[in-house]
Amino acid sequence: GHEDATGVELAQRFAQHVQRRDVRLWCGARPHAVRRDGGGFRLEFTTPEGAREETAQALLIATGTRYRAEEVLSGVPGAQDLLAREIACGPYAFADLEAQSGRRILIVGGGDNAYENARLLAGKAAVLHLVMRGAPRAGMHLRAEVEAAVRAGRCRVYRHTRIAAIARRDGTLEVRLSGERGSETVAVDRIHVLAGYVPNTAFLAPVFGALAAGFELDAAGYLRADADGRTGVRGVYAAGDVCNPQFPCVVSALAQGARAARAIEHDLALARHAGPGPAL
């Protein structure tokens, strides 16, 4: 394992490994178009240094997910005025929890991450609010621990509730809640948004153009791929969280990447032996 290694540190190790293998890296790149080029693909993208074009025999999509934050606060009056120190989203809500001792925290979300955050903060925060749009989705053990904190007066849980407005008054955030209890305003120092994740697949249609019709997405927008990472577009593969809503984590992403790499090697070898075929 990698004890005491953060996600950022693991990413740095992986990047160093790739560099030792003489793999070309373009950080900060933005794809603009992908089109068929013979039996492979031609990619148009920009980097901080300018526009580029490259060809590839196969493509692997490993764009992962992003934490759902914009959707949760979209249209909420005052949300756009929050300072960086007043809001933490996704994994950043778990950073330096000791520094939140004695503070008033509002957590948005009803899944495992939100409840885990509440569990960890229940003994530290002066006031803790857990707000969710629907019913709790967290595991029973996490819910039991948070309910114990509720009974002890260390946490309040608001089900079927949303944030209606945010205002800053005398250095305090006044958050107006609207839900099954009616309307209520709570005073907090910080907001943690832990409302789940969204797959990074919105780019597929504009970048792949007509080819994108071959991709299949599930109801949540995750890219469908077979056990070896093959998508519905010949020559395009997927690995990691972008196609794995069931078990998104580093370990499964690495395993999927290795399996997809093997499938790419196998498929390219078959194509070389079969000779050129019709472009799809």
ABEGO torsion letter per residue (X at the ends): XBBGBBAAAAAAAAAAAAAAAGBBBBBGBBBABBBBBEABBBBBBBBAAEBBBBBBABBBBBAEBBBBAAAAABGBBGAAABBAAABBBEAAAABGAAAABGBBBBBBEABAAAAAAAAAAAAABABBBBBBABBBABBAAAAAAAAAAAAAGABBBBBGBBBABBBBBGGBBBBBBBBAAEBBBBBBABBBBBAEBBBBAAAAAAAAEAAAAABBBBAAGBBBBBAAGBBABBGBBBBEAAABAABBBAAAAAAAAAAAAAAAAAAAAAAAAAEBBBBX
